[in-house]
Amino acid sequence: MIETAPSGAYVEDWRLLPESRAFAAHLTKRDAAAATCLYVADEHVIYARNRTVDLPSDKSLVELASDAQYERRRLEELLDCEFSYVQRARSATTT
């Protein structure tokens, strides 16, 4: 899957990993204030949570922070998101 930002600021290229074919799931929390998703593919997990406020697409994060005069509450709104990746360690087999 290839995803391009509406502004053209980035391109994400998602490819299926050979070792991730055993199990896959995509869970979405719909009643959350911010969109929350959990993607699981075998040993790989991605957790993503969007901000509770949408940002305008015509300004960079630095410009938005400057416009807010670096006010702490607004900076927290701008940065309040998460994208985490985990790969579970396979246990060593003993014989």
N, C-alpha and C positions, 0 to 999 in steps of 0.2 A: 504494500500500500504506500502510496506517495501522497503526502499532505503538504500543501503550500499555504502559507499565511495569506489572508486576503490582501494585506499590505505588501506582500512579496518579501517581507523581512526574513523569512526562513523557509526551509524545505525540510520535511521529515521523511526519511526513507525507511520504512519498516519491512523487514524481511523475515521469513520463517527460518528459525534456526534448526538445523538437522536434529539436534538432541531435544527439541521441544515438541515433538509430534505425539507424545503419549497422552497428554491431557490438555484441554484448553477451556477457559471460562471467561466470560466478561460480565461483571456485576456492576449495576448502576444504582446508586441511592437517589431516588427521585424526590423524596420529601425533604432533602437537605436545602439549606439556604444557598449553598453553592453546589454546582455539579460535582459529584464524587464518583469515580470509577475505579474498579479493581480488575486488572487483567492478569490471568494466570495461564501460563503455557508450560506445563511440566514443571521443571525446576526454576522457572523464571516468573517473577511477579512484578507488576507495575501498579503503583497506587498514584492516582492523580486527583487533585481537588482544585477546582477553579476558585477564583476570588468571589466574594459575595457581591462585589460591585463590578460592572463591566467597564473596561477601560476604552477610551476612544482610540480608534485605529490610526488616527492621523498624527499622533504624537508618540515620541519615545518615552520610556519610563523616566529617563533623566529629565526630559522636558516637563513631564507631569509633576515630578518632585519639585523642580524649580518653580513651576507655576503655583504650587502649594506653599511656597516659601519654606520648604522642608519641615512643615508642621508635623509633629509626631503622629497624631491620629491619622492624617491623610497618608503618611508614609506607610503606616501599618496596613491600611486598606490596599495600597498599591502592591505591597509585598506579601499579602496574606493568601498564599497559594502553596501548593506542594506537588512535587513530582518525585517519586522515590522508585528506585529499582533495586530488586534483591534477587540474588541467585542462591538457592539453597545448596549448601555444601553436601555433596554425596558422602554417605558414611563409608568408611574404609571397611572392606570385607576381610575378616580374619579366618584363617583356615587352620 
